[in-house]
Amino acid sequence: MDGIWYYAAGSGGVYGCALHAASPRIYRSGVVRAVLGFFPRIVAASLAAFLTGSFLNSFVLAKLKVKTKGEKLWLRLIGSTFVGEFFDTVVFALVAFGDILQGTCMLVYILIGWLFKTGVEVVCLLITYRVIAKMKQIEKSCCDIINI
């Protein structure tokens, strides 16, 4: 999670420096807006979408773990991804392109983005299983060494 804060701070820092360095006359003339363009909206959309999607993904994953009594890992991972990626995509699309895409175009953008991200997660499920198995193996060996 540290990476997102570096991203946010760096992005905000670049934008803040540009606004601070620009005199009011330059800012009113549109030069700053021309240089930075769409950047602030994309940063805000990315940050809001990441935080919303990650929170909901984790929340659903935890709830499904309780509901399935720790079984059916595939269901928990895919189910939480469906929810997390859906809200990630919706928040990003609305914040970044809310006044640009309307109606059917916005719905298609959201649907394709959500399906793509969810599809990548489903394809990567085998890798996820291997990583989880390796982590459990490492945790078990560490606990054996320190006699927990």
C-alpha positions in Angstrom: 0.0 0.0 0.0 3.0 2.3 0.4 3.4 2.6 -3.3 0.1 4.4 -3.8 1.1 7.1 -1.3 4.4 7.7 -3.1 2.4 7.9 -6.3 -0.1 10.3 -4.8 2.5 12.5 -3.2 4.6 12.6 -6.3 1.7 13.4 -8.5 0.4 16.0 -6.1 3.9 17.5 -5.7 4.3 18.0 -9.5 0.9 19.6 -9.7 1.4 21.7 -6.6 4.9 22.9 -7.8 3.5 23.9 -11.1 0.6 25.9 -9.6 2.9 27.5 -7.0 5.5 28.5 -9.6 3.0 30.0 -12.0 2.0 33.5 -11.5 -1.7 34.3 -11.5 -1.3 35.9 -15.0 0.2 32.7 -16.4 -2.4 30.5 -14.7 -5.3 32.6 -16.0 -3.9 32.5 -19.5 -4.2 28.7 -19.6 -0.5 27.9 -19.9 -0.5 25.7 -16.8 -3.7 23.9 -17.9 -2.1 23.4 -21.3 1.0 21.8 -19.8 -0.6 19.7 -17.2 -3.8 19.0 -19.2 -5.8 16.1 -18.0 -3.2 15.0 -15.5 -4.9 16.2 -12.2 -8.1 14.4 -13.1 -6.4 11.2 -13.9 -4.4 11.3 -10.7 -7.6 12.0 -8.6 -9.5 9.3 -10.5 -6.7 6.7 -10.1 -6.3 7.4 -6.4 -10.1 7.3 -5.6 -10.6 4.2 -7.7 -7.7 2.4 -6.2 -8.7 3.1 -2.6 -12.4 2.2 -3.3 -11.6 -0.9 -5.2 -9.0 -2.2 -2.9 -11.1 -1.6 0.2 -14.1 -3.4 -1.2 -11.9 -6.2 -2.6 -10.5 -6.8 0.9 -13.8 -6.4 2.6 -15.6 -8.9 0.3 -12.6 -11.3 0.6 -12.8 -11.3 4.4 -16.6 -11.7 4.4 -16.4 -14.6 1.9 -13.7 -16.3 4.0 -16.0 -16.3 7.0 -19.0 -17.4 5.0 -17.1 -20.3 3.3 -15.3 -21.2 6.6 -12.0 -20.8 4.9 -12.8 -23.1 2.0 -13.2 -22.4 -1.7 -10.3 -20.0 -2.2 -11.1 -19.7 -5.9 -14.6 -18.4 -5.1 -13.3 -15.9 -2.6 -10.6 -14.6 -4.9 -12.9 -14.3 -8.0 -15.9 -13.0 -6.0 -13.9 -10.3 -4.3 -12.3 -9.3 -7.6 -15.7 -9.0 -9.3 -16.8 -6.5 -6.7 -13.5 -4.6 -6.2 -12.7 -4.2 -9.9 -16.3 -3.2 -10.7 -16.2 -0.3 -8.2 -12.6 0.5 -9.2 -13.6 0.8 -12.8 -16.8 2.8 -12.1 -15.1 5.3 -9.8 -12.2 5.8 -12.3 -14.5 6.2 -15.3 -16.9 8.7 -13.5 -14.1 10.8 -12.0 -11.8 10.8 -15.1 -14.3 10.9 -17.9 -17.6 11.9 -16.3 -18.2 14.9 -18.5 -16.6 13.4 -21.6 -18.3 10.1 -22.0 -22.0 9.8 -21.6 -24.7 7.2 -21.8 -23.8 4.1 -23.8 -20.2 5.1 -24.3 -19.7 5.3 -20.5 -21.4 2.0 -19.9 -19.3 0.3 -22.6 -16.1 1.8 -21.2 -17.0 0.5 -17.7 -18.1 -2.9 -18.9 -15.0 -3.5 -21.0 -12.6 -2.2 -18.3 -14.3 -4.3 -15.6 -14.4 -7.5 -17.8 -10.8 -7.1 -18.8 -9.5 -6.6 -15.3 -11.6 -9.4 -13.9 -10.5 -11.7 -16.8 -6.8 -11.0 -16.0 -7.4 -12.0 -12.4 -9.1 -15.2 -13.5 -6.2 -16.0 -15.8 -3.7 -15.3 -13.1 -5.5 -17.5 -10.6 -3.1 -20.3 -11.1 -0.1 -18.0 -10.3 -2.0 -16.7 -7.3 -2.5 -20.3 -6.0 1.2 -21.0 -6.3 2.2 -17.8 -4.5 -0.2 -18.5 -1.7 1.1 -22.1 -1.4 4.7 -20.8 -1.3 3.8 -18.2 1.4 2.2 -20.9 3.5 5.2 -23.1 3.2 7.5 -20.2 4.2 5.3 -19.3 7.2 5.2 -22.9 8.3 9.0 -23.2 8.2 9.5 -19.9 10.0 7.1 -21.0 12.8 8.9 -24.3 13.1 12.2 -22.6 13.6 11.1 -20.3 16.4 8.8 -22.9 18.0 5.5 -21.1 17.8 
